[in-house]
Amino acid sequence: MKKFIPEEERLYTGAEIEIKADSTIKNQGQLKTALENTLRPDPNKKFLGMYPGLYYYYKVQDSTPGFLNKWLYKQIGEEPVYQSDVEPYQVEQILLNRLENTGFFYSTASSEFTESENKPEASVKYTVNVPTPYKMETYQLDSLPQPIYSDMQSSVATSKLTPGMRFDLSNMKLERERIDNDLKKKGYYNFNPGFLIFETDTNQYDNKRFDLFLKLKKEVPTKGIIPYKISKVNIYPNNDVQTDSTKMDTVRFQNKNYLQNGTFFKPKYLDPFVTLEEGAYYNPETSRNTARRLSTIGAYKFVNIQYRVKDSSATDSLGILEADIFLSPLNKRAIRAELQAVTKSNNFAGPHLALTFSNRNLFKGGETLNITANAGYEFQAGGGSNSTGRTSLDLGLKTELIFPRVISPFKIDDDFFEYSIPKTKTSIGVNYLNRSKLYTLLSGTALFGYSWRANRYVTHDINPISINYTRLSDTTEEFETILEENPFLQRSFDQEFISGLTYSFTYNGMVDTQDTHQFYLNATLDVAGNSISLLGQTEEAGEPKTFLGLEYAQYAKADIDGRYHFNFGKEQTIATRLFAGYGYAYGNSDVLPYVKQYFSGGPYSVRAFQIRSLGPGTYDGGDTGDSFFDQTGNIRLEANVEYRFPLFSYLKGAVFADAGNIWNSKANEALDGQGKFSSNFISELGMGAGVGVRVDIQGFVLRFDLAAPFHDPSLPEGERFDFQADNPVFNFAIGYPF
């Protein structure tokens, strides 16, 4: 690196701070950290004693730097920081300013450069002499006019500024903002934290103590220190800037004015979403809550709440506002064609082409009708499995009707749902699945349930009615042989009727996209057959019960999916995931229905193994070498880790490792005793690693992953650890895997 640095310059390697205190300073480490954060400029970054960013800066200065050097400079390059770039006097003044802002008045600062004898490098040392800080004795509110004095008194009484605290300007700024927030909630629409000023008095003390007073600045306008009430709430359900609002029909409902031509949205259905009330004091939280609730209906593109001050009605103690809620609807009808990632109840995941017709605000109550037709074709190449070359044709039609309110045989008070009003979801669908050389599966589904956002992060989904009917047909001789040799699999297909309840809890911290640490948790419970068992009939003793001539399933199944993302650097992320699932068959069932069993392997699972080709346990495919449909289980465990980083523009890269498998809690004789869960499950995990490329265009992601196994549980013990880099599996998918 020496040869690149100009002769008259030295590379700046950083600074250190030494604190010399008159007395013991509490939290000296925090003070030192705060002072270090003010140091400027930052030195060039080092890695293992080297300066990679600086190196590529110098390389691109060549007349022919080359493509690789240019690309690496764009990713990690840094311009050099020399000794001449450092202004110690300016830094000293910043240090003193920071010390004064934290109560250490009359501090002094000095600096000194240290130059290396054998390297063209230099560092600087700052020394600060810190006296005893000033501490607060009392905090009180100065005399103010009513009613703001009483409202501020209650806020000051709950302050975190307590006697004995060190003078701290940043805490005082936070206190002003806190009081401003409290006052806004009490109706002070025109108040501003800049109206407040702190004053200190040290005359009463001689030991560096002070009294703190909070007061209003001079010449604060009257309208800024009075609360405001809402006199009218005007709602425009079909807002259009080109429409003259004076010519609209006005309907009075629940003390609100609904202005629209005709009836675009029925007031009785829209009213529960509006929490603003006439006669109530202005409160920004109520305003935000109303805007959020209205935006969840699904019929509106924009929600705009505006307030108008009625100056003619204002007094010295009260102001008047009118609230206008402008709602701009989405297009009533829309057709959308998209390439999407679909995961069905049988864990069949892959890209599908879908065509969706939507009709919003169908019955003038915010209802949304979605009719979706989809077609999918999937196959996975590579890996050397006997399932290579198998294909699946998937055709489906689904109708979904969503009501932005609770539809229930008993009344539920909408006030209970403070954050958002639940949606009622109903759907019915039919699906045709053809697996080449094996069978055709026709299935029908019906669902009735609710989705409710409890807060910004938590969502509850409960479906008290969930029905699934499946019928196996067009089975080939090959598949019939598989069923004859595997009664366990045969039983899973016999259960044609599934009726039960599902519940899902989701905590999604990923919505805070700027957070360094992000968490996600989804827990799902699926219980079937309990209520229908009361109506079931048994034709012969020992035979399974049936309903409408169909054998029905009884089981309980629970999943937990936890994820953690660590975001750092320039769009770099370490993403991790843990998944655990268990299904228990009972009563009318001795095995889970085939569509409810777990599979492992594929683009959303352990990517070094093909879809459904991993497990159960150490199962190796048996003598026939065809394990494609035997490899299911009622227990699933998986763990994934992935490092994601930008390449250039919309192209992202990834390096990942996956581990997981499935097992059965009961032995399946058709699998030669293999596949049963035991205490040795860790040694039976399938493990793989690989690299990937993602095309990420504004959140729409095309993902290409290439992975190879390095621990294959189907191999004999002692031979399982073998990185099969020459036998990779290629995965294509839509969206990130976790």
C-alpha angles and dihedrals in degrees: 000000000000094000092060097052114091115248094242093050138075125203111247109233100183143271140268132206127219117196118207109189132192089215141007109296119211114230092009089165091059091048091051091049091050091051093047089055089063095056115117138232109023113229122238114280119259128209119189089341094308135102105227094168092050092045093058091046089060092043093058090054088072117101090242106028096163130229096274094052091048092050094047090048090054090051103042107357122132133186113241121263111213133191089254089062091064119092104192095182092056090048090051090055091050090050091051091047091052091049092051091048088057097047102267098123122180093026121155131213136196136175140205133188121227114204122198115237098212101030133054090243136116137185133186133226121207119200119196124190107210122195127201109296127240114254131200120251101179138003119202144157118252121227112290136170121266139289093024092053093063093043092050093045092063090048095048089049089065095045122135089219100104134172114279095032117133118249105268123173094198091056090052091052090051089049091055091050091047092052090046089053092049092049093048089057088054094055105270094142097169098040119122129192087229088071089071126080132182123220127188130207121199097167093098094058140050099191101073095274126137142188115231121215127190116205143154121266118246121272096019106165117251092235088062096059103044127083121244130221126204110243098179138018112204118188124193105194094182104033119185121168089217093058120091106234092203090068095052125108113252121214120188112216129162091346093306132107118234112197116192141124106255114331113312093156122014109241093221090062097041097045098075090061093058113080095174111107134193111248093026123119117255111269122175091206091059089049093051091045091053093048092049094048093048092050091056093062091084096223099088133076097189134021113194123179117190132179127211121202113224098211094181090063098047122112133185090271106030139036129198128226135185117210120214118192112196115194118191111196128220118239106291093227127033139168118207128188117191146158105237143173111244126191112187129194091273092056092250101156130182147099119310135180109231133187115198129188115198130192111189125200088014098172096023091261101094095270118157124208117197122185112186129187116186139179126191137183121187141178134152122217130203132027098096094251121149088240091067111123096024113132136198128209113200123188124175146169122196133178118198128183118190124193116196091220141052115280106193139145088240128049120256119195109242089213087072090070100065100165099040141343115251121248123229112222126196126176143165126189147165127211134192118201124182119187110196116249092000123061151313121244121198115191137178128196136191127183140181121180152117136260119199132178107211092187141334093298109026126075128179122201119186126173112187089181118047118155128180126180122186132182124190117212145153091040116178125227088252092057094042087056090052090052093047091052093045115049087172090064092040091057091051090058094045092068098086099163126061121179122168152104130284130194129185130188118195130186109187114187089163089089088080093074095177096055119111092216119043128180133193130183131179123180120183132188122193119184122175141180103020100110095034090053088073089064098038122116131209116214096193135010112274093017122118118263118255136205118208086348093305125114108237131207131240119195146123122225130183130186133186121193116183126180136183127189124194110197120197142146120009105345091318120148138179105206122192134182138187123192129185127174137172132183126193123196119203144153108017092012134062093180135029116262111266093246090055098049124104126253129189134207131048140087095314096040134030098348097196089069127060122252110293092352099111121091153292086212111299096343110146102192098272129245094309092058090222109113100149097115101027093063100093133110146173095236125062132178126177139166128187137182126185135178111210124193139164121258102180136316109331094349117101132183135211142190115197148171127202134191131181150107145186129242141182121237088213125050116257109212091203089065093058092248093304124125102044116133115249142158088275092067094119091062088051097058117121109228133190144160136203151142132260146191124213129196102209114185110174093320097320104115131194108192129202117183130179114194138168130196121247097176118038113183092196090070123084117273111274092032099062098091103075123126102224097200090156091059105053129167120226117215128191120187145150118249132003116305093233 
